[in-house]
Amino acid sequence: MKLRIATAVVASISMLAGIPALAQDGATLFKTKCAMCHGDQGQGKPAMNAPKLVGTTKSVVDVLTKGGEAKAPHIKPMSTVTADQAAALAAYVKTLK
């Protein structure tokens, strides 16, 4: 019983410790895959038809893995982004101000 509790505590701490790493991976991914169109701070680039991402209410994960709206730049899913990377990008986008 004590071993199970200790294992659960260690697992929980490990998961929480990974959150900053996930955000950092998201920052790196954003700079390499998104910033060229959406801007360094997610401010968007209207001339490129790239909307701002700051404060977006859309699911970044869904847009990247399933595709966006009919006239959106990401109509189709991004084949170069995995589900884990999409989650890291979404976490990073939430930090943009």
Long-range contacts (C-beta under 8 A, 24 or more apart in sequence): 19-91, 22-87, 22-88, 22-91, 23-88, 23-91, 23-92, 23-95, 25-85, 25-88, 26-88, 26-89, 26-90, 26-91, 26-92, 26-93, 27-92, 29-81, 29-85, 29-88, 29-89, 29-92, 30-89, 30-92, 30-93, 33-78, 33-80, 33-81, 33-89, 34-89, 37-73, 41-96, 41-97, 42-93, 42-96, 48-73, 49-73, 53-93, 53-96, 54-96, 54-97, 56-93, 59-90, 60-86, 60-89, 60-90, 60-93, 61-86, 61-87, 61-89, 61-90, 64-89, 64-90
